[in-house]
């Protein structure tokens, strides 16, 4: 039987991508925090304004979003203060915050995890490749958003056994069909026909 006095594991999530900013990475980081908060103590370091829409039960530390260098320095400062919280894991919500997460994880002996998106490992900018890619390679666990991203991680030197894939997903409504669906099919002569729906950027 588990000891009721045992504390839940602690996770610090460092990311520039959170609502109220709009986008797929922002929704993904929000959902990661929400799911982790069900079983962990979670602290987020994110852009100003994110506390108002943060998942329930998550501690939030806001820093200025712009300019980028101010965000990075302020996020590093907040992360260093959280060393005293003694997190078990420090997670970067994208490659951009990987150096911060790595430095803080190293300072407190925590595990270091980074969730990477394609551009995080494909960007050809020399300074980024010099300073950011080594941090990604040092992660205890790299979570890629797709098989192609996983292959890019391996190409930049991430050890095969450290790379996993978690595909971004969506919440499906309980009611999958409705009058809008029927109206659309009728208006476009699609009643009784199969429809292929593509969602996303075709790049």
DRENROTOR-55784 format. One record per residue: residue number from 1; chain; residue in one letter; z, y, x of N, C-alpha, C in turn. Coordinates in pm, whole numbers, plus 50000, padded with zeros to 5 digits. Last residue first. Example, Ala and Ser with C-alpha at 12.3 -4.5 7.8 and 13.67 -1.06 7.14 Angstrom:
2
   pos   unit   code     n_z     n_y     n_x    ca_z    ca_y    ca_x     c_z     c_y     c_x
     2      A      S   50708   49775   51285   50714   49894   51367   50787   50003   51290
     1      A      A   50780   49431   51319   50780   49550   51230   50780   49670   51320
This chain:
203
   pos   unit   code     n_z     n_y     n_x    ca_z    ca_y    ca_x     c_z     c_y     c_x
   203      A      X   45392   52063   50236   45357   52115   50368   45324   51999   50461
   202      A      X   45456   52130   49944   45360   52033   49998   45312   52086   50131
   201      A      X   45786   52161   49842   45675   52226   49912   45583   52119   49969
   200      A      X   45873   52027   49514   45896   52064   49654   45775   52132   49713
   199      A      X   45778   51759   49321   45873   51871   49330   45896   51902   49478
   198      A      X   45535   51625   49119   45572   51651   49257   45659   51774   49262
   197      A      X   45478   51381   48883   45543   51509   48904   45582   51522   49051
   196      A      X   45235   51226   48705   45293   51230   48839   45348   51371   48860
   195      A      X   45240   51061   48398   45236   51191   48465   45303   51177   48601
   194      A      X   45056   50860   48173   45149   50870   48284   45129   51003   48355
   193      A      X   45027   50930   47818   44971   50915   47952   45082   50921   48057
   192      A      X   45137   50990   47575   45102   50851   47601   45043   50826   47739
   191      A      X   45015   51314   47591   45094   51220   47512   45043   51078   47538
   190      A      X   44873   51512   47713   44931   51409   47800   45015   51307   47722
   189      A      X   44758   51763   47641   44690   51637   47610   44739   51522   47700
   188      A      X   44921   51981   47670   44832   51948   47782   44763   51814   47766
   187      A      X   45079   51999   47446   44995   52114   47481   44892   52081   47588
   186      A      X   45218   51754   47459   45124   51780   47350   45028   51891   47386
   185      A      X   45376   51787   47690   45279   51677   47682   45174   51705   47575
   184      A      X   45532   52009   47613   45445   52017   47731   45337   51910   47724
   183      A      X   45675   51906   47394   45584   52020   47377   45484   52027   47491
   182      A      X   45828   51706   47518   45729   51669   47415   45627   51780   47396
   181      A      X   45986   51865   47689   45900   51760   47743   45791   51724   47644
   180      A      X   46124   52024   47506   46034   52088   47603   45936   51986   47661
   179      A      X   46282   51842   47363   46165   51903   47297   46069   51968   47393
   178      A      X   46348   51591   47616   46387   51684   47512   46264   51745   47451
   177      A      X   46500   51362   47845   46385   51412   47770   46435   51504   47660
   176      A      X   46747   51318   47961   46630   51328   48048   46506   51379   47976
   175      A      X   47057   51418   47941   46945   51404   47848   46816   51427   47926
   174      A      X   47201   51459   48171   47230   51341   48091   47117   51312   47993
   173      A      X   47004   51558   48457   47071   51588   48331   47095   51460   48252
   172      A      X   47079   51471   48792   46992   51453   48677   47068   51488   48549
   171      A      X   47105   51647   49086   47181   51599   48971   47084   51588   48854
   170      A      X   46928   51532   49377   46949   51628   49267   47039   51563   49164
   169      A      X   46937   51509   49739   46912   51461   49603   46934   51571   49502
   168      A      X   46841   51447   50077   46890   51540   49974   46852   51486   49836
   167      A      X   46927   51144   50243   46824   51223   50176   46887   51321   50077
   166      A      X   47059   51086   50536   47106   51109   50400   47005   51201   50334
   165      A      X   47046   50875   50812   46968   50955   50717   47044   50965   50586
   164      A      X   47173   50891   51152   47160   50831   51020   47078   50922   50930
   163      A      X   47221   50840   51492   47142   50910   51390   47136   50829   51262
   162      A      X   47336   50695   51691   47414   50807   51636   47344   50877   51521
   161      A      X   47164   50510   51790   47277   50460   51711   47361   50572   51650
   160      A      X   46986   50669   51942   46942   50604   51819   47059   50565   51729
   159      A      X   47089   50981   52069   47094   50836   52077   47067   50773   51941
   158      A      X   46862   51245   52107   46980   51196   52034   46976   51043   52038
   157      A      X   46628   51341   52229   46729   51276   52310   46857   51234   52240
   156      A      X   46418   51429   52085   46487   51531   52166   46605   51472   52243
   155      A      X   46339   51197   51954   46249   51254   52054   46319   51359   52141
   154      A      X   46545   51166   51772   46533   51067   51880   46445   51123   51992
   153      A      X   46482   51379   51603   46611   51375   51672   46605   51281   51792
   152      A      X   46234   51298   51503   46240   51416   51589   46371   51421   51667
   151      A      X   46321   51084   51345   46234   51058   51461   46233   51176   51557
   150      A      X   46464   51228   51151   46534   51130   51236   46451   51101   51361
   149      A      X   46255   51364   51030   46357   51440   51102   46434   51348   51196
   148      A      X   46118   51144   50911   46054   51224   51016   46153   51307   51097
   147      A      X   46326   51058   50729   46284   50973   50840   46210   51052   50947
   146      A      X   46565   51324   50657   46447   51243   50628   46416   51154   50748
   145      A      X   46783   51465   50739   46750   51473   50597   46628   51390   50559
   144      A      X   47031   51312   50951   46899   51370   50930   46866   51369   50781
   143      A      X   47322   51355   51113   47271   51314   50983   47139   51387   50962
   142      A      X   47474   51237   51395   47371   51329   51348   47317   51274   51217
   141      A      X   47786   51213   51544   47701   51162   51438   47603   51271   51397
   140      A      X   47874   51336   51767   47915   51197   51748   47829   51131   51641
   139      A      X   47647   51548   51945   47717   51512   51822   47754   51364   51820
   138      A      X   47492   51621   52159   47631   51582   52187   47707   51537   52062
   137      A      X   47250   51708   52056   47253   51580   52127   47396   51530   52151
   136      A      X   47329   51960   51963   47292   51856   51866   47298   51718   51932
   135      A      X   47364   52088   52209   47479   52071   52118   47449   51962   52016
   134      A      X   47103   52089   52313   47208   52011   52380   47330   51988   52292
   133      A      X   46976   52265   52121   46947   52121   52123   47050   52040   52200
   132      A      X   47075   52528   52181   47113   52458   52058   47089   52307   52064
   131      A      X   46981   52622   52432   47122   52634   52396   47164   52548   52277
   130      A      X   46706   52560   52461   46795   52556   52577   46943   52549   52537
   129      A      X   46595   52600   52211   46589   52466   52270   46686   52452   52387
   128      A      X   46643   52876   52185   46703   52781   52090   46706   52641   52152
   127      A      X   46482   52972   52390   46627   52994   52396   46699   52896   52303
   126      A      X   46214   52885   52304   46277   52839   52428   46429   52856   52434
   125      A      X   46116   52752   51997   46166   52873   52061   46249   52835   52185
   124      A      X   46030   52542   51845   45984   52548   51984   46035   52670   52059
   123      A      X   46193   52325   51618   46167   52463   51661   46135   52468   51809
   122      A      X   46273   52074   51548   46131   52093   51578   46099   52231   51634
   121      A      X   46533   52064   51471   46498   51987   51591   46352   52005   51631
   120      A      X   46544   52235   51254   46656   52233   51348   46622   52162   51478
   119      A      X   46330   52176   51091   46314   52286   51186   46427   52290   51289
   118      A      X   46444   51954   50935   46330   51942   51026   46321   52048   51132
   117      A      X   46801   51951   50959   46681   51965   50880   46565   51973   50979
   116      A      X   47108   51777   51013   46990   51848   51061   46874   51842   50962
   115      A      X   47447   51799   51035   47340   51763   50940   47218   51844   50980
   114      A      X   47671   51679   51274   47576   51783   51238   47472   51725   51142
   113      A      X   48007   51634   51383   47895   51587   51301   47802   51704   51274
   112      A      X   48261   51532   51587   48161   51637   51569   48039   51577   51499
   111      A      X   48616   51479   51568   48479   51429   51566   48383   51542   51536
   110      A      X   48848   51667   51777   48796   51618   51649   48657   51557   51666
   109      A      X   48982   51796   51981   48969   51651   51986   48920   51589   51856
   108      A      X   48978   52069   51984   49089   52005   51913   49078   51853   51908
   107      A      X   48758   52140   52138   48886   52206   52164   49003   52135   52098
   106      A      X   48550   51994   52025   48594   51961   52161   48733   52018   52189
   105      A      X   48523   52130   51787   48560   51988   51786   48613   51945   51921
   104      A      X   48440   52378   51887   48568   52366   51818   48614   52222   51813
   103      A      X   48190   52316   52004   48295   52380   52083   48433   52362   52019
   102      A      X   48051   52206   51780   48077   52126   51900   48192   52184   51982
   101      A      X   48035   52421   51603   48106   52300   51563   48142   52215   51684
   100      A      X   47876   52593   51761   48010   52634   51717   48093   52510   51683
    99      A      X   47635   52446   51792   47716   52483   51909   47859   52523   51872
    98      A      X   47553   52416   51509   47594   52302   51592   47675   52343   51715
    97      A      X   47448   52604   51345   47591   52615   51372   47643   52498   51457
    96      A      X   47177   52527   51336   47213   52662   51377   47360   52673   51416
    95      A      X   47150   52277   51222   47148   52288   51368   47193   52423   51418
    94      A      X   47395   52279   50955   47256   52278   51006   47265   52289   51157
    93      A      X   47661   52250   50915   47574   52230   50799   47427   52236   50833
    92      A      X   47867   52073   51128   47771   52183   51120   47676   52153   51005
    91      A      X   48206   51979   51112   48068   51951   51072   47985   52079   51069
    90      A      X   48467   51818   51259   48406   51949   51243   48257   51924   51222
    89      A      X   48750   51620   51170   48606   51632   51194   48564   51777   51177
    88      A      X   49017   51665   51155   48974   51536   51208   48825   51538   51243
    87      A      X   49179   51974   51248   49083   51896   51169   49052   51763   51237
    86      A      X   49420   52149   51295   49400   52014   51346   49306   51930   51258
    85      A      X   49475   52406   51265   49481   52327   51142   49465   52178   51173
    84      A      X   49411   52518   51506   49554   52494   51479   49575   52411   51352
    83      A      X   49142   52559   51475   49184   52453   51567   49330   52416   51540
    82      A      X   49089   52782   51330   49114   52659   51255   49148   52540   51345
    81      A      X   49025   52969   51518   49155   52981   51452   49190   52852   51377
    80      A      X   48768   52887   51577   48871   52871   51681   49011   52883   51620
    79      A      X   48638   52965   51341   48649   52822   51375   48757   52798   51479
    78      A      X   48647   53241   51363   48718   53174   51253   48740   53027   51285
    77      A      X   48484   53273   51594   48622   53320   51591   48704   53253   51483
    76      A      X   48241   53164   51503   48311   53101   51616   48458   53144   51619
    75      A      X   48182   53350   51305   48206   53211   51267   48279   53136   51378
    74      A      X   48140   53576   51464   48250   53577   51368   48284   53434   51324
    73      A      X   47913   53494   51612   48037   53529   51681   48157   53524   51586
    72      A      X   47727   53446   51401   47762   53339   51495   47894   53369   51567
    71      A      X   47712   53698   51271   47756   53577   51199   47805   53471   51297
    70      A      X   47612   53850   51480   47745   53881   51426   47798   53760   51350
    69      A      X   47361   53739   51511   47456   53727   51622   47598   53759   51577
    68      A      X   47235   53803   51263   47264   53665   51299   47370   53654   51408
    67      A      X   47393   54094   51108   47284   54022   51174   47331   53884   51221
    66      A      X   47482   53894   50818   47384   53960   50906   47452   54067   50991
    65      A      X   47712   53782   50699   47588   53705   50709   47492   53762   50812
    64      A      X   48055   53786   50803   47931   53858   50768   47807   53772   50790
    63      A      X   48254   53515   50665   48214   53601   50776   48085   53673   50737
    62      A      X   48531   53354   50504   48403   53423   50499   48381   53509   50623
    61      A      X   48664   53054   50450   48676   53164   50545   48540   53231   50553
    60      A      X   48823   52859   50201   48702   52929   50247   48739   53044   50340
    59      A      X   48915   52537   50095   48959   52661   50161   48838   52729   50223
    58      A      X   48859   52386   49784   48811   52406   49920   48862   52539   49974
    57      A      X   48911   52353   49515   48999   52287   49611   48958   52301   49756
    56      A      X   48579   52364   49391   48722   52370   49365   48800   52295   49474
    55      A      X   48319   52518   49590   48374   52406   49512   48526   52418   49499
    54      A      X   48254   52876   49560   48284   52756   49638   48336   52644   49548
    53      A      X   48193   53122   49466   48124   53008   49402   48150   52878   49477
    52      A      X   48345   53298   49613   48343   53314   49468   48280   53195   49397
    51      A      X   48291   53242   49879   48419   53199   49822   48417   53202   49669
    50      A      X   48054   53362   49957   48051   53219   49921   48180   53172   49856
    49      A      X   48077   53619   50045   48036   53599   49906   48043   53454   49862
    48      A      X   47970   53576   50376   48045   53658   50281   47988   53641   50141
    47      A      X   47908   53235   50479   47872   53376   50465   47955   53447   50359
    46      A      X   48178   53020   50607   48047   53050   50551   48024   53199   50534
    45      A      X   48364   52754   50670   48335   52883   50731   48193   52916   50689
    44      A      X   48584   52562   50473   48447   52607   50498   48451   52741   50571
    43      A      X   48783   52277   50473   48779   52421   50498   48635   52457   50534
    42      A      X   48923   52013   50288   48802   52076   50341   48822   52227   50357
    41      A      X   49070   51703   50287   49099   51846   50285   48982   51915   50354
    40      A      X   48894   51445   50099   48939   51510   50222   48994   51649   50191
    39      A      X   48792   51356   49860   48872   51260   49940   48929   51321   50067
    38      A      X   48668   51568   49742   48726   51465   49654   48819   51371   49731
    37      A      X   48548   51717   49936   48677   51765   49885   48743   51664   49792
    36      A      X   48301   51597   49971   48405   51574   50072   48543   51612   50019
    35      A      X   48170   51706   49747   48194   51561   49756   48303   51530   49857
    34      A      X   48166   51981   49812   48227   51935   49687   48261   51786   49693
    33      A      X   48025   51984   50054   48164   52029   50050   48234   51977   49926
    32      A      X   47777   51889   49963   47850   51816   50067   47998   51854   50064
    31      A      X   47709   52092   49781   47739   51958   49730   47811   51873   49835
    30      A      X   47669   52303   49961   47768   52316   49855   47808   52177   49805
    29      A      X   47458   52203   50116   47588   52227   50178   47699   52240   50075
    28      A      X   47258   52196   49912   47299   52074   49983   47437   52092   50046
    27      A      X   47226   52462   49842   47276   52367   49741   47328   52241   49809
    26      A      X   47126   52556   50088   47248   52612   50032   47310   52517   49929
    25      A      X   46891   52417   50118   46998   52395   50216   47131   52446   50163
    24      A      X   46743   52524   49898   46779   52383   49903   46892   52354   50000
    23      A      X   46867   52843   49777   46777   52755   49850   46829   52613   49853
    22      A      X   47034   53152   49791   46958   53058   49710   46866   52975   49797
    21      A      X   47371   53253   49835   47235   53247   49887   47162   53134   49813
    20      A      X   47636   53229   49741   47532   53270   49647   47391   53282   49705
    19      A      X   47564   52899   49867   47556   52997   49759   47662   53105   49779
    18      A      X   47501   52873   50222   47583   52843   50105   47550   52941   49993
    17      A      X   47446   52854   50539   47369   52825   50418   47460   52778   50305
    16      A      X   47583   52864   50765   47534   52994   50718   47465   52978   50582
    15      A      X   47876   52667   50825   47737   52681   50783   47706   52824   50740
    14      A      X   48103   52425   50899   48055   52556   50946   47908   52568   50908
    13      A      X   48371   52259   50772   48226   52271   50758   48187   52413   50798
    12      A      X   48627   52050   50870   48581   52189   50874   48428   52186   50867
    11      A      X   48844   51819   50723   48706   51848   50766   48683   51998   50763
    10      A      X   49104   51584   50745   49063   51723   50734   48924   51744   50794
     9      A      X   49243   51323   50545   49168   51367   50662   49112   51507   50637
     8      A      X   49563   51366   50389   49420   51335   50381   49352   51386   50509
     7      A      X   49871   51237   50517   49783   51346   50478   49639   51298   50472
     6      A      X   50110   51019   50384   49998   51035   50477   49906   51147   50429
     5      A      X   50291   50977   50186   50315   51092   50272   50199   51117   50370
     4      A      X   50227   50742   50065   50196   50865   49991   50215   50990   50075
     3      A      X   50066   50490   50237   50182   50577   50244   50150   50708   50172
     2      A      X   49918   50224   50053   49905   50345   50135   50031   50429   50126
     1      A      X   50000   49881   50084   50000   50000   50000   50000   50125   50088
